[in-house]
Amino acid sequence: DGAAADFSSLVEQGGPLAVRGLDGLGLVARDAGKAADAEACFRRALEREPNDVGARVNLGVALTDQGKLKDAIRELEAATRASPQTARAWQA
């Protein structure tokens, strides 16, 4: 998939765009129905940038997809606390 290759390239380059690449890979995995793979990507993104609200929201959604509701709630609540103005955090 072209998008996955582009995101992988960002991860391989390292630096600040690696987080975007990991987040993108997680979204590609989630779209493919691979919620566990998506979770792993979002967790890797958060290891690099713990304050990335988008990756945290995406992690919460991937956890919800797997029925890990307590973990999902914890991540989504953390995202809304970190960025209460981010509508996506509240909508997830």
Order of alpha helices (4+ residues) and beta strands (2+ residues): alpha-alpha-alpha-alpha-alpha-alpha
